[in-house]
Amino acid sequence: MDTQTTEQSAASSRRDTALLSVAAAALLGGMFAFYYFETQYNALIRVSILLGGVAVALAVAYQTALGKSLWSYVAGSRIELRKVVWPTRQESIQATLMIAVVVLLMALLLWGLDSLLLWGVETLTGRGA
């Protein structure tokens, strides 16, 4: 039973590698065609060719275990994103104002500390006016 599972896993791995190679070839082919036909076709046709290559690459890559795993991650992320409670406009404005006030206070505090230390160094070294 374990041997059969290992053989299926190896065959699946080889299949996934072949499919990912085909997907990479489709993507590279679309990119190559986009630049190769620069003088023959206008931009709309070349972009359509490029997007076609991307679509084929995505469709083929989805057939692999990695592609299905990545798609389930994206689907799960979208579900979690719907669960997020976004702040209201008023809450956003209040948070922004509080951050601005704290930044201003910290700037004044650091400016005062810097001035005090500068005065102390100038006094100790005799370089002050």
CORTA-V776424 format. One record per residue. RES is the residue in three letters. SS is DSSP state (A for helix, B for strand, O for the rest). D_LAST is the distance of its C-alpha to the last C-alpha in whole Angstrom. Layout:
BEGIN
[[RES	SS	D_LAST] [RES	SS	D_LAST]]
END
This chain:
BEGIN
[[MET	O	90] [ASP	A	86] [THR	A	87] [GLN	A	88] [THR	A	85] [THR	A	83] [GLU	A	85] [GLN	A	84] [SER	A	81] [ALA	A	81] [ALA	A	83] [SER	A	80] [SER	A	77] [ARG	A	79] [ARG	A	80] [ASP	A	76] [THR	A	75] [ALA	A	78] [LEU	A	77] [LEU	A	73] [SER	A	74] [VAL	A	76] [ALA	A	73] [ALA	A	70] [ALA	A	73] [ALA	A	73] [LEU	A	69] [LEU	A	69] [GLY	A	72] [GLY	A	71] [MET	A	67] [PHE	A	69] [ALA	A	72] [PHE	A	69] [TYR	A	67] [TYR	A	71] [PHE	O	72] [GLU	O	69] [THR	O	71] [GLN	O	75] [TYR	O	74] [ASN	O	71] [ALA	A	68] [LEU	A	70] [ILE	A	73] [ARG	A	70] [VAL	A	68] [SER	A	72] [ILE	A	73] [LEU	A	69] [LEU	A	69] [GLY	A	73] [GLY	A	72] [VAL	A	69] [ALA	A	72] [VAL	A	74] [ALA	A	72] [LEU	A	71] [ALA	A	75] [VAL	A	76] [ALA	A	73] [TYR	A	73] [GLN	O	77] [THR	O	75] [ALA	A	74] [LEU	A	71] [GLY	A	71] [LYS	A	73] [SER	A	70] [LEU	A	67] [TRP	A	69] [SER	A	70] [TYR	A	66] [VAL	A	65] [ALA	A	68] [GLY	A	66] [SER	A	63] [ARG	A	64] [ILE	A	66] [GLU	A	63] [LEU	A	61] [ARG	A	63] [LYS	A	62] [VAL	O	59] [VAL	O	58] [TRP	O	55] [PRO	O	53] [THR	O	54] [ARG	A	52] [GLN	A	50] [GLU	A	49] [SER	A	48] [ILE	A	46] [GLN	A	45] [ALA	A	44] [THR	A	42] [LEU	A	40] [MET	A	39] [ILE	A	38] [ALA	A	35] [VAL	A	34] [VAL	A	34] [VAL	A	32] [LEU	A	30] [LEU	A	29] [MET	A	28] [ALA	A	26] [LEU	A	24] [LEU	A	24] [LEU	A	23] [TRP	A	20] [GLY	A	19] [LEU	A	19] [ASP	A	17] [SER	A	14] [LEU	A	15] [LEU	A	15] [LEU	A	12] [TRP	A	10] [GLY	A	13] [VAL	A	12] [GLU	A	8] [THR	A	9] [LEU	A	12] [THR	A	11] [GLY	O	8] [ARG	O	7] [GLY	O	4] [ALA	O	0]]
END
